[in-house]
Amino acid sequence: MTETPLETVDTLIIGAGPVGMTLHLALAAAGRKSLLLDRRPSAALQADPRALALSHGARQLLEQIRSWPIHAATSIETIHVSQKDGFGRTLIDRSDYALPALGYVVRYRDLAAALSANLAADALLAEAELLDIAPDTDGVTVALRQAGQLRRLRCNLLVHAEGTPGDENGVSVADYGQHAVICEVTPLAGHHQRAWERFTPDGPLALLPLGKEYSIVFTLPPDKADAVMALDDEAFIAALERQFGRGMRFAKPGKRSRFPLALRLRDTLVKGREVWVGNSAQTLHPVSGQGFNLGLRDAWQLAEILHTHGTEMPELDRYVRARRLDRRGSAFFTDQIVKAFSNDCGPLKLARGLGLLALDVFPPARHFVAKRMIWGARAWP
Ligand SMILES: Cc1cc2nc3c(=O)[nH]c(=O)nc-3n(C[C@H](O)[C@H](O)[C@H](O)COP(=O)(O)OP(=O)(O)OC[C@H]3O[C@@H](n4cnc5c(N)ncnc54)[C@H](O)[C@@H]3O)c2cc1C
């Protein structure tokens, strides 16, 4: 294998998923050079089956880097939140917020395509295998194998954007005992741009309008997820209709995929000249669709701080402080929702029903929740 001379780059980003690419493009917009590297071929992102609910705030940030997938996004006009076999419901309506939409739904692959269309030809080292990361006081040296070559890269700053971490030191993990089965289905009566969050004792069931389809996130304990994955299409639709439980009819289920769900929170976002963003910093339950929205804000705020203050260690602490409330608040919010709603306990069901009712009849409370979904950190505290 040939070994190339040591190369230097200001910022090296490991992981060219949507968060890594957003960071690269935000840095480029501010005149800072960075290099992305990913272990997979870039076409691999096109195989990701997820659909993402994005906030209005996320759209505004993506527009600034010309990466808003305008033709692939479906607007959300209303959000209906309720519990199966229990009373109380909340309806959040776009007309209360003077916005073009409450949020948008896009396929992961369309978002990835919109971002990668803006990458320069030399912005990404794809199919790169990381061999070693050697930090010191002035920077980090990374060794990797790519296209039959051994390469060594020296950077001022190494950003980790490689997605959900495994069980490793410095990452606290709380397993929800739930798996998300996802797929697209056709609602026979159309979706009228309404998103549904339906809480069931098995876990939340979300329906997100996407083109003419609903993208569903059907959350279940692992053994029930096994059973649902094994059903034929007809039986799957019957199971979905039963779980949703409002007489809504579906057809034409697409390919099913599943994801195990856990809260993974990294203790520290900065170590020397290494920084963590996106899912590698925090991986949340998909209920209420916070994950990418939060990762996008990580990337944006890091780019702003690097542009204004540079990569020195005290300056990087600004990033830790800037992200504290948003990441802790979003993690706490989703964690509490999952825990409070994923059970069949009578008194809790009553309390949840009263809570949903209170949100519905008391507009300030509803607006409090809605604004956090629309704007994220900008709405805290
Ligand atoms: C079922 C489900 C539904 C979701 N719904 C929503 C939603 O509605 N709204 C929302 O905002 N979020 C949602 N999310 C969360 C969202 O998908 C993630 O927050 C988002 O994809 C994180 O992006 P990322 O770029 O940090 O990581 P990823 O998308 O995981 O990308 C990481 C990249 O790093 C690369 N990589 C990994 N390891 C290495 C390595 N060692 N070397 C080099 N490259 C590496 C990978 O190949 C990949 O390209 C959902 C998640 C799930 C599971």
Ligand as a Chemical Component Dictionary entry (heavy atoms), coordinates in Angstrom:
data_LIG
# 
_chem_comp.id                   LIG 
_chem_comp.type                 NON-POLYMER 
_chem_comp.pdbx_formal_charge   0 
_chem_comp.three_letter_code    LIG 
# 
loop_
_chem_comp_atom.comp_id 
_chem_comp_atom.atom_id 
_chem_comp_atom.alt_atom_id 
_chem_comp_atom.type_symbol 
_chem_comp_atom.charge 
_chem_comp_atom.model_Cartn_x 
_chem_comp_atom.model_Cartn_y 
_chem_comp_atom.model_Cartn_z 
_chem_comp_atom.pdbx_ordinal 
LIG C1  C1  C 0 -37.052 6.063  13.080 1  
LIG C2  C2  C 0 -36.416 7.426  13.155 2  
LIG C3  C3  C 0 -37.158 8.564  12.823 3  
LIG C4  C4  C 0 -36.579 9.824  12.935 4  
LIG N1  N1  N 0 -37.364 10.930 12.657 5  
LIG C5  C5  C 0 -36.827 12.155 12.801 6  
LIG C6  C6  C 0 -37.619 13.322 12.529 7  
LIG O1  O1  O 0 -38.805 13.228 12.194 8  
LIG N2  N2  N 0 -37.031 14.552 12.655 9  
LIG C7  C7  C 0 -35.732 14.695 13.059 10 
LIG O2  O2  O 0 -35.252 15.830 13.170 11 
LIG N3  N3  N 0 -34.958 13.609 13.318 12 
LIG C8  C8  C 0 -35.476 12.355 13.205 13 
LIG N4  N4  N 0 -34.703 11.265 13.455 14 
LIG C9  C9  C 0 -33.291 11.468 13.855 15 
LIG C10 C10 C 0 -32.403 11.707 12.632 16 
LIG O3  O3  O 0 -32.506 10.632 11.721 17 
LIG C11 C11 C 0 -30.948 11.888 13.087 18 
LIG O4  O4  O 0 -30.912 12.854 14.118 19 
LIG C12 C12 C 0 -30.041 12.350 11.940 20 
LIG O5  O5  O 0 -30.042 11.410 10.896 21 
LIG C13 C13 C 0 -28.622 12.536 12.487 22 
LIG O6  O6  O 0 -27.748 12.901 11.442 23 
LIG P1  P1  P 0 -26.187 12.738 11.604 24 
LIG O7  O7  O 0 -25.599 13.327 10.355 25 
LIG O8  O8  O 0 -25.738 13.201 12.936 26 
LIG O9  O9  O 0 -25.954 11.136 11.633 27 
LIG P2  P2  P 0 -26.201 10.054 10.505 28 
LIG O10 O10 O 0 -27.393 10.402 9.708  29 
LIG O11 O11 O 0 -26.214 8.734  11.204 30 
LIG O12 O12 O 0 -24.897 10.120 9.572  31 
LIG C14 C14 C 0 -23.634 9.717  10.075 32 
LIG C15 C15 C 0 -22.645 9.522  8.936  33 
LIG O13 O13 O 0 -21.367 9.188  9.516  34 
LIG C16 C16 C 0 -20.777 8.093  8.807  35 
LIG N5  N5  N 0 -19.892 7.363  9.725  36 
LIG C17 C17 C 0 -20.210 6.633  10.808 37 
LIG N6  N6  N 0 -19.117 6.134  11.402 38 
LIG C18 C18 C 0 -18.064 6.539  10.669 39 
LIG C19 C19 C 0 -16.657 6.341  10.772 40 
LIG N7  N7  N 0 -16.115 5.613  11.752 41 
LIG N8  N8  N 0 -15.856 6.895  9.845  42 
LIG C20 C20 C 0 -16.388 7.638  8.848  43 
LIG N9  N9  N 0 -17.711 7.867  8.688  44 
LIG C21 C21 C 0 -18.542 7.324  9.601  45 
LIG C22 C22 C 0 -21.982 7.273  8.336  46 
LIG O14 O14 O 0 -21.629 6.473  7.208  47 
LIG C23 C23 C 0 -23.003 8.361  7.999  48 
LIG O15 O15 O 0 -22.904 8.782  6.654  49 
LIG C24 C24 C 0 -35.251 9.971  13.362 50 
LIG C25 C25 C 0 -34.489 8.832  13.685 51 
LIG C26 C26 C 0 -35.074 7.581  13.594 52 
LIG C27 C27 C 0 -34.259 6.366  13.958 53 
# 
loop_
_chem_comp_bond.comp_id 
_chem_comp_bond.atom_id_1 
_chem_comp_bond.atom_id_2 
_chem_comp_bond.value_order 
_chem_comp_bond.pdbx_ordinal 
LIG C1  C2  SING 1  
LIG C2  C3  SING 2  
LIG C2  C26 DOUB 3  
LIG C3  C4  DOUB 4  
LIG C4  N1  SING 5  
LIG C4  C24 SING 6  
LIG N1  C5  DOUB 7  
LIG C5  C6  SING 8  
LIG C5  C8  SING 9  
LIG C6  O1  DOUB 10 
LIG C6  N2  SING 11 
LIG N2  C7  SING 12 
LIG C7  O2  DOUB 13 
LIG C7  N3  SING 14 
LIG N3  C8  DOUB 15 
LIG C8  N4  SING 16 
LIG N4  C9  SING 17 
LIG N4  C24 SING 18 
LIG C9  C10 SING 19 
LIG C10 O3  SING 20 
LIG C10 C11 SING 21 
LIG C11 O4  SING 22 
LIG C11 C12 SING 23 
LIG C12 O5  SING 24 
LIG C12 C13 SING 25 
LIG C13 O6  SING 26 
LIG O6  P1  SING 27 
LIG P1  O7  DOUB 28 
LIG P1  O8  SING 29 
LIG P1  O9  SING 30 
LIG O9  P2  SING 31 
LIG P2  O10 DOUB 32 
LIG P2  O11 SING 33 
LIG P2  O12 SING 34 
LIG O12 C14 SING 35 
LIG C14 C15 SING 36 
LIG C15 O13 SING 37 
LIG C15 C23 SING 38 
LIG O13 C16 SING 39 
LIG C16 N5  SING 40 
LIG C16 C22 SING 41 
LIG N5  C17 SING 42 
LIG N5  C21 SING 43 
LIG C17 N6  DOUB 44 
LIG N6  C18 SING 45 
LIG C18 C19 SING 46 
LIG C18 C21 DOUB 47 
LIG C19 N7  SING 48 
LIG C19 N8  DOUB 49 
LIG N8  C20 SING 50 
LIG C20 N9  DOUB 51 
LIG N9  C21 SING 52 
LIG C22 O14 SING 53 
LIG C22 C23 SING 54 
LIG C23 O15 SING 55 
LIG C24 C25 DOUB 56 
LIG C25 C26 SING 57 
LIG C26 C27 SING 58 
# 
